[in-house]
Amino acid sequence: MKRLDGEIISYNATQRCGYIQVEGYPLILYCLADLPTGYIPPTVGEKLNFIFNDDEGHIYASDIVRPEIKPPQGVKAKLKGIQHAARIYFYEQPKTRQKKIIIAAISLLILCITLIMYASVSSYQNYQQRKAEQFQREQQQAINQQRAALGDLQEGGLSEEAKRNLDAKVYGTVRERSDTVTRGIDKLNGLLPVSSGRFKCDERKYCHEMRSYEEALYFQRHCRGTRLDNNGNGVPCENDIRWLKK
């Protein structure tokens, strides 16, 4: 095997092969896969150093050196070299294997995208959870500070103002109070018990429309839009001359 110096006289980009001319020798075949730094395309007139091979009339070059090409250094050059080697490997495979390689590459790409999305969602959920836990800690800290500032609550149950607020339903809820709760508040405030079976809400809303104190008390507690308690003390129609609260 002889090592010769020659010059590129042709290159077919479709076939990725060409010919080298050496004086006194027939045209010598070379291919892109045999060129070092093959990602740099060969050009006509480029000088090559190679081993001359004659395999029963099949003349070709191997172990090629490109003295005029200085391979670039750095990470980018290495990546280009890997990309070129992968491309050459792909083109050297039969069509059926090329299809399998393409399907495997697409599957790998989809898997990578799925993993990235999963990691992003998990990271966002963890962030939200940490944020919620921090908010709870801040709320608990604020409650503890308020408790420390207010001190111990007074004993003895509800104040008169709290009882009136509960009876007048000033907390903005539209849900009716249960009979059990009503009876308990009645017992605390010393009011007459009310039987919900005796009365029924209608369009009446003023004291002069009530037929008894018990009815006025029922309307005050269970019917919306009444105008029976002008001073907000929880006692309906207390100035009505037809009855007096005992």
C-alpha positions as CSV (number, residue, x, y, z in Angstrom):
1,M,0.0,0.0,0.0
2,K,1.4,3.3,-1.1
3,R,0.8,6.8,0.4
4,L,0.3,9.3,-2.3
5,D,-0.4,13.0,-2.7
6,G,-3.2,14.0,-5.0
7,E,-5.7,16.8,-5.9
8,I,-9.5,16.7,-5.8
9,I,-10.9,17.1,-9.3
10,S,-14.6,16.5,-8.6
11,Y,-17.1,16.0,-5.9
12,N,-20.8,14.8,-6.2
13,A,-22.8,16.2,-3.3
14,T,-25.7,13.8,-4.0
15,Q,-23.5,10.7,-4.0
16,R,-21.1,12.2,-1.4
17,C,-18.1,10.9,-3.4
18,G,-15.6,12.3,-5.9
19,Y,-12.3,11.6,-7.6
20,I,-8.6,12.4,-6.9
21,Q,-6.1,12.9,-9.6
22,V,-2.5,11.7,-9.2
23,E,-0.1,11.9,-12.1
24,G,0.7,8.5,-13.5
25,Y,-2.3,6.9,-11.8
26,P,-5.9,6.4,-12.9
27,L,-8.7,8.4,-11.1
28,I,-8.9,7.5,-7.5
29,L,-12.3,7.3,-5.7
30,Y,-12.8,9.0,-2.4
31,C,-16.0,9.5,-0.3
32,L,-17.0,12.1,2.2
33,A,-17.3,9.5,5.0
34,D,-13.5,8.9,4.6
35,L,-12.5,12.5,5.0
36,P,-11.5,13.8,8.4
37,T,-13.5,16.9,9.4
38,G,-16.1,15.8,6.8
39,Y,-18.5,18.5,7.9
40,I,-16.2,20.8,6.0
41,P,-17.2,20.0,2.4
42,P,-14.3,19.2,-0.1
43,T,-13.5,21.6,-2.9
44,V,-12.0,21.1,-6.3
45,G,-8.3,21.7,-6.2
46,E,-7.9,20.7,-2.5
47,K,-4.7,18.7,-1.8
48,L,-5.1,15.3,-0.1
49,N,-2.6,12.8,1.3
50,F,-3.9,9.2,1.3
51,I,-3.2,5.5,1.0
52,F,-3.7,4.1,-2.5
53,N,-5.9,0.9,-2.7
54,D,-6.4,-1.3,-5.7
55,D,-8.9,-4.0,-4.9
56,E,-9.2,-6.1,-8.0
57,G,-9.7,-3.0,-10.2
58,H,-11.6,-1.1,-7.6
59,I,-9.3,1.9,-6.9
60,Y,-10.0,4.1,-3.9
61,A,-8.3,6.2,-1.3
62,S,-8.2,5.5,2.5
63,D,-6.7,6.9,5.6
64,I,-7.0,10.4,4.0
65,V,-5.2,13.4,5.4
66,R,-6.3,17.0,4.5
67,P,-3.1,19.1,5.0
68,E,-4.8,22.3,3.9
69,I,-7.7,22.0,6.4
70,K,-7.0,23.0,10.0
71,P,-9.8,21.5,12.1
72,P,-11.4,24.2,14.3
73,Q,-11.0,23.7,18.0
74,G,-13.6,24.0,20.8
75,V,-16.9,22.6,21.8
76,K,-18.6,23.7,18.6
77,A,-16.1,21.9,16.4
78,K,-16.6,18.7,18.5
79,L,-20.3,18.9,18.2
80,K,-20.1,19.4,14.4
81,G,-17.8,16.3,14.2
82,I,-20.3,14.2,16.1
83,Q,-23.1,15.5,13.9
84,H,-21.2,14.7,10.8
85,A,-20.4,11.2,12.0
86,A,-24.0,10.6,12.9
87,R,-25.1,11.8,9.5
88,I,-22.6,9.6,7.7
89,Y,-23.8,6.6,9.8
90,F,-27.4,7.4,8.9
91,Y,-26.8,7.6,5.2
92,E,-24.8,4.4,5.2
93,Q,-27.8,2.4,6.5
94,P,-30.4,0.7,4.3
95,K,-33.8,2.5,3.9
96,T,-35.6,0.2,6.3
97,R,-33.1,0.9,9.1
98,Q,-33.2,4.7,8.3
99,K,-36.9,4.6,8.9
100,K,-36.4,2.9,12.2
101,I,-33.8,5.4,13.2
102,I,-36.1,8.3,12.4
103,I,-39.0,6.8,14.4
104,A,-36.6,6.2,17.4
105,A,-35.4,9.8,17.2
106,I,-38.9,11.2,17.1
107,S,-39.9,8.9,20.1
108,L,-36.9,10.1,22.0
109,L,-37.8,13.7,21.3
110,I,-41.4,13.3,22.5
111,L,-40.1,11.6,25.6
112,C,-37.7,14.4,26.3
113,I,-40.5,17.0,25.8
114,T,-42.8,15.1,28.1
115,L,-40.2,14.9,30.8
116,I,-39.4,18.6,30.6
117,M,-43.2,19.4,30.8
118,Y,-43.6,17.1,33.8
119,A,-40.6,18.6,35.5
120,S,-42.0,22.1,34.9
121,V,-45.5,21.2,36.2
122,S,-44.0,19.6,39.3
123,S,-41.8,22.6,40.0
124,Y,-44.7,24.9,39.6
125,Q,-46.9,22.8,42.0
126,N,-44.1,22.7,44.6
127,Y,-43.8,26.5,44.3
128,Q,-47.5,26.9,44.8
129,Q,-47.4,24.6,47.8
130,R,-44.5,26.5,49.4
131,K,-46.3,29.7,48.8
132,A,-49.5,28.4,50.4
133,E,-47.5,27.1,53.4
134,Q,-45.8,30.5,53.8
135,F,-49.1,32.3,53.6
136,Q,-50.5,30.0,56.3
137,R,-47.5,30.7,58.5
138,E,-47.9,34.4,58.1
139,Q,-51.6,34.2,58.9
140,Q,-50.9,32.1,62.0
141,Q,-48.3,34.6,63.1
142,A,-50.7,37.5,62.6
143,I,-53.3,35.7,64.7
144,N,-50.8,35.0,67.4
145,Q,-49.8,38.7,67.4
146,Q,-53.4,39.8,67.6
147,R,-54.1,37.4,70.5
148,A,-51.0,38.7,72.3
149,A,-52.2,42.3,71.8
150,L,-55.8,41.7,72.9
151,G,-54.9,39.5,75.9
152,D,-57.3,37.0,77.5
153,L,-61.0,37.2,76.5
154,Q,-63.5,38.1,79.2
155,E,-65.4,35.3,80.8
156,G,-69.2,35.2,81.3
157,G,-70.5,34.4,77.9
158,L,-71.8,36.8,75.3
159,S,-72.2,40.4,75.9
160,E,-75.6,42.2,75.5
161,E,-74.4,43.8,72.2
162,A,-73.2,40.4,70.9
163,K,-76.6,38.8,71.8
164,R,-78.4,41.6,69.9
165,N,-76.1,41.2,66.9
166,L,-76.7,37.4,66.8
167,D,-80.4,37.9,67.2
168,A,-80.5,40.6,64.4
169,K,-78.3,38.4,62.1
170,V,-76.0,41.3,61.3
171,Y,-73.2,39.1,59.9
172,G,-74.6,39.1,56.4
173,T,-75.7,35.5,56.1
174,V,-78.9,34.6,54.3
175,R,-79.2,31.2,55.9
176,E,-82.0,31.0,58.4
177,R,-81.2,30.1,62.0
178,S,-82.3,26.6,63.2
179,D,-85.0,26.2,65.7
180,T,-82.6,24.7,68.2
181,V,-80.3,27.8,68.0
182,T,-83.3,30.1,68.2
183,R,-84.6,28.4,71.4
184,G,-81.1,28.6,72.9
185,I,-80.9,32.3,72.2
186,D,-84.4,32.8,73.5
187,K,-83.4,31.2,76.7
188,L,-80.4,33.4,77.1
189,N,-82.3,36.6,76.4
190,G,-85.4,35.6,78.4
191,L,-87.7,35.9,75.3
192,L,-90.9,34.1,74.7
193,P,-90.6,30.8,72.7
194,V,-91.9,30.9,69.1
195,S,-93.6,28.1,67.4
196,S,-92.7,28.1,63.7
197,G,-95.8,26.0,63.0
198,R,-98.2,28.8,64.0
199,F,-97.0,31.5,61.7
200,K,-95.9,31.9,58.1
201,C,-93.9,34.6,56.4
202,D,-95.8,36.8,53.9
203,E,-95.6,40.3,52.5
204,R,-96.4,42.0,55.9
205,K,-93.4,43.9,57.4
206,Y,-94.7,46.6,59.8
207,C,-95.8,46.5,63.4
208,H,-99.4,47.6,62.8
209,E,-99.8,44.6,60.5
210,M,-98.9,42.1,63.2
211,R,-101.7,40.4,65.2
212,S,-99.7,39.4,68.3
213,Y,-96.4,39.9,69.9
214,E,-95.5,36.3,69.2
215,E,-96.2,36.8,65.5
216,A,-94.1,40.0,65.5
217,L,-91.3,38.0,67.1
218,Y,-91.6,35.2,64.6
219,F,-91.5,37.7,61.6
220,Q,-88.5,39.5,63.2
221,R,-86.5,36.3,63.3
222,H,-87.6,34.3,60.2
223,C,-89.0,36.7,57.6
224,R,-86.9,39.0,55.4
225,G,-87.5,42.7,54.8
226,T,-89.4,43.4,58.1
227,R,-89.4,46.8,59.7
228,L,-90.3,45.7,63.2
229,D,-87.1,46.7,65.2
230,N,-86.4,50.4,64.7
231,N,-83.7,50.8,67.4
232,G,-81.9,47.5,66.6
233,N,-82.1,46.1,70.1
234,G,-83.6,42.8,68.9
235,V,-87.1,43.4,70.4
236,P,-89.8,43.9,67.8
237,C,-92.6,46.4,68.1
238,E,-91.7,47.2,71.7
239,N,-93.7,50.5,71.6
240,D,-96.8,49.0,70.2
241,I,-99.7,49.9,72.6
242,R,-101.5,46.6,72.0
243,W,-99.0,44.6,74.0
244,L,-96.1,45.1,76.3
245,K,-93.1,42.8,76.7
246,K,-93.2,41.2,80.2
